[in-house]
Amino acid sequence: MKSGRTLTEMAQALEAQQTQKKDFVADTRALEMTPNGQLAIVNAETTQQFAITPHAHRQIGDRIGIPAKYYDRMRVEAPQLLQSNVNHWFQEQPEQRMIRTMGTDARAFLSRRYRRLDNFDLADAVLPTLLEMQGARVVSCELTETRMYLKVVTDRIQADVKVGDAVQAGVCISNSEIGMGSLRVEPLIYRLVCTNGMVSPDRSARNRFTHLGRAAADTPDAYELFSDKTLEADNTAFFLKVQDLVRDAVDRTKFEHLVAQMRDTTERRIEGNPVKTVEVLTNKFKLQQNESSGVLQHLIRGGDLSQWGLLNAVTRTAQDAESYDRATELEELGSTVMTLPANQWKQLATVS
């Protein structure tokens, strides 16, 4: 598992970010892209300018209907044309938007109904619950440009998949403040022999919380959003639900069900050419070339030509990923490999 930051480093980063955040709601007619490519937020009293992050650029382009490839080309080759396009559509198709900023950057361009479930508040709510679990320890955490991750396991819930190959139960909590997905609470399996982590995505709405809330006030101007006492009360109740799901994610019954699935994978052999198996896996799940090479390398080194060996080759490759976001995606892919339908596994296992 990719290690990320220490818990202390995470806390320090969250506190530092909390002091730099400002959120605005504005009619797009009160917004302007400047000649130097910044976003100006104009109201009756002041004009504030922010550098636009690549993520916010993408959200602006998506919202006003400029294809990403053309938007990026204008950014590089014709910034005045981009400015003219963006400002034209801000005026011609006015709407209320929420702009999330941090320091000098505009980091998100969102719906005015976007519910602010911030990483600082989430960590403050769930960390005590996580750390009160017997035997709990934080094995990995990170704060990336798009998401926060907390990965915690407990040595009190443990089982062998094979003799000498033990796994422990855990939970992965992740959240995005800038519109890159919902708040998620998902079971985590931690393999002791190689410190691999496998995140088991829960597709049910129960374990995912969208950032959809009450619409901010409609206005022809722009204004800064401050703390809302009603919203704070709503979020307090909301985070109590999250705490319950955190406890549920490391439920022994759920863990034993996942372990049973893992034990089944140890019996399913790769009967064809392992190199071809990895090629099919690469094409099916759009792995990058270095990731494909890593999966093959770890599969061969592990010496286990089974479905269990393949999923562990994938999760071991996650440790080599440059970005923590991508590492977590590969940990989720390990779970996908584990739960492949029989016909899809046969396609992987028998290719020659």
N, C-alpha and C positions, 0 to 999 in steps of 0.2 A: 504494500500500500504506500502511495506517495505520502510523505510525512507532512509537508506543509509547514505551518508555524507552530510554535508552542502555544499553549493556552494563554500564557502571560502576554506573548506577543500579539495574539489575537485580541485580547482585552484592550491592550494599549492602542492598537489600530482602530478598533471600534470607537473608543473614547475620542481619539483624535479626529475621526471622521464626523462624529456627532456634532462637534463644535463648528464644522465647516459647511454643514448642510443648510440649504434654503430651498423652499419650494414655492412656486408661483402658479397662479391660474391666470390665463390671459386669453382674450379674444385674439385670433391670429392677426387681426388688423392692428393690434398693438405690438406686433412682433415684426422684426426686420432682420434680414441677413445683411450684414455690413460689407463694404468693399473688401475688407480683409478676412471675410469668411466667418466672422463671429455672429452670435445671435444677440440682438439688442431687444430688451424688454422695456417698453415705453409706457409710462403712466403720466398723470398730470404733474407730478412733482419731479421725477427723476427718469433718467435712462441708464439702465445697467447693461453692460455687455459681457458676454461669456464666450469663451472658446468652446466650439462644438466637438464633442468626442465622436470617434468613428461610429459608436453605437447610436448616438443621438442623430447623427447624419443619416444613418440607415432608417431610423424611425421617421424622420422628416420626409425622406424620399418616398418611403412606403405610403405615408399618409396622403401626400399630395399627388401620388401616382406617377412618379418618375422612376423608370426601371433602374435597378441598382447599378448595372454596368454603365449606363449612360450617365447617371448621377456621379459615379466615381470618375468617369472620364472628364466631365465638366470640372470637377474639383481640381483635377491636375492640369488640364489643358486650357480650360476656359472658365476661370472662376467668376468673371463678370457675367457670363451667360448663366451660370448657376444662380448667382445672386438675383438676376432678373427673373428667372423662372420661379424660384422659391418665393420671392416677394410678390410676384404676380398672383400666384395661387393662394398665398396668405390673404390677399385682398379679395380675390374673386370668389373664393370658397371659404368664407369666414366660419370659424367654429371655436369653441372653447377648448383649450388644451392645458394640461398640467406640465410645467417644466421643472424638472428636478435638477438642482445645481449642487456642486460641491466645490468650495473655494472659487476658483476662476473658471470652472468648467460647467457647461450645460451638459448633463450626463444622460438625460432622458426626456423624450417628447411624447407625452402620454395623454390618455383620456382624462377628462376632469373627474370621472368617476373612479379613477385609480385609487385603491385603498392603500394607504401608506402603512405597511407592515415592516418596520425597519429592523435591520439586523441587530442593532443595539438592544432594542426592546425584546426581540425574540431570544437572544442569548441570555438576557437578564431573567427572562421567564423560565427558560427550559434548563439552563445549566444546573441550578439547584436540584431539579428533578433528576437530571442525568447522574449527578454526582452522589445523590443519596442512594442510588442502587448499590446493593452489596457487591463488592468486587469490581466496581466500575472504574474504568480509566479511559481518558481521551487518547485514542491512538493516532488521530490525525485531525487537523482543522486548518482551514484556510479562508482567506478573504481575497477573492479575485476581483477583476474589474466588473464582473457580471453577477457573481453569486457568493454567498457565504456557506461554508460547510462545517458541520460538527459531526465527527464520527467517534462513537463511544462503544466500548465492548465491556462485557462482564465475564470474569472467569468463574462465576458461580453457575453459569449455564453453558455446559461444554459436553461434547460427545465426539466419538471417533467415527469418521466416515469409513476408514479402513483401519486396521490395527496400526497404531503408531501415527495416525494422520488425524489429529484432533482439530476441531473447529469450535469457536466460541460465538455466542449470540451477541448482537449489538444493534445499534440504530444509527442511521444516517439522517441528519436534518439539514435541509438546504433551503435557501431563500434568495430571491432576487429583488432588489429595490428599484430596478430600472426596467421592468417589463420583460425580463428574460425567463418567464415561467413562474409557476406557482410555488408557494411554500409547501415543502414535501417532507413527510415523516415516513421513512422506509426501513424495513429490516436490513441489517448488515450481518454478513457472515465473515468471520475473521479466521483464516487458516494459520495455525501456529507454526507449521513446519517451514513456511516461507514468508510469513507475514503478508500474504495476499489478502485483499478485501474483496468481497462480492456484495454489491448492493442489489437487493431484490426489489425491483420497482413494483409498487402496489398501484395498479391502474384504477382502483376505485376512487370515486370522488371523496370518500370518507377520509382518505389519507393525504389529500391534496387540497390546498386552500387557495382559491384565486384571489387576486388583488382587486376585487370588484366591490365597491362600496357606494355610499351616497354621493350624488353629484355635488361638486363644489358650486358655490353661488354663481349664477350667470351674471356677467358684467361686460360692458363694452370696453372696459379698461383692463389693466393688469394689477394684480395685488399679490402680496406675499401671504402664503398660508402659514398660520401659526398653530399652536396646540389647540385642539378642540376637546373640551371636557367631556362632551357626549361621546365623541369618538374614542377618547381614552378609556371611558367606561366600557364601550363596546369591545375594544381591543383586550381589556383585562379579562372579560368573559371568554373571548376568543382564545387567548393564550392558555386559559384553563383547559379548554378542549385539546389544545396541542399537547399540554402536559399529560393528559390522559392517553393520548395516542402514543406518546413517547414510551410510557409504561407498557402499553399494549404491544409495541413493536418488538419488545424483548420477552414476550410471553413464551413460556416453555413449550406450550402446545404448538405454536407457530414454528418455533425453532425445530422441534422434532419432525414436523412435516417437511421442512426444508432439508433436514439431514437425511430423511428417507429418500427424497428426490436425488440427493447427491449420491447416496449409496447405490441407487439404481443406475446412475451414470457410470459407475465403476465396472458394470457388467456389459456395457455396450462398447464393442471394440471398433477401432478403425480398421476395416478389412481391406481397403484399397491402398492407394499410394498416399502417404501422409502429406507429401508435398502438394499433390493435387487437392487434397482435402483443405489445406490452408488456402490454396488459390480460390477454391469455391467459396470458402468463408470470407475471404477478402472481397470478392466481387459482390457477394450477397449483402455484406454489411458495410461496404465502401471503406475498407481500411486503407490507410496510407501505406506507401511502399515500405517505409521503415517499420511500421506497425506489423505489417504482414511478415517481414523478415524476423521481427522479434518473436511473434507467435510461433513460427516454425522453429526458431532457435530454442525457445524454451520448451516446446513440445518434445524435441529430440533430446535435449539435455535432461528433461524429466524422466525420459524412458518409459512413459506411460501412454501407450497408444490406445486410449479409450476416450469416451466423452468427458470423463472426469479429468483426464490429462489435458484435453484440449481446452476446456473451460479454465483450467488453472494456468495454461499457457497464455490465455487472453488476459486474465487478471494479473499475472506476473508482468506482462508487457505494459500494463497500466503504470507500473512503477517507473518505467523509462520515459513516459510521456512528458513532453516539455511543459504543457500546461496542466494545472490541477483540474480544470474543467474537463479536459479531454481524458485525463486519468480516470475521473469518476464515470465518464461515459463508457470507458472500457470495462470498468468494474461492473457496470450495469449490463454490458454485453456478455460478460461471463454468465450472468443469470439467464440471459436470453438463450445462450448455447445450452444451458442445463435443461431448459423447458421447451426445446425444439420439438415440434410434433414428429411422430415416428417417421413419416414420409420424408420430411426435410432432413432429419438426421441420417436417414438411409442415403440420401443424395450426397451428403458430406462423407459418410463412412465408406461408401463403396466405389467412389470415383477412382479411376485408374488411368 
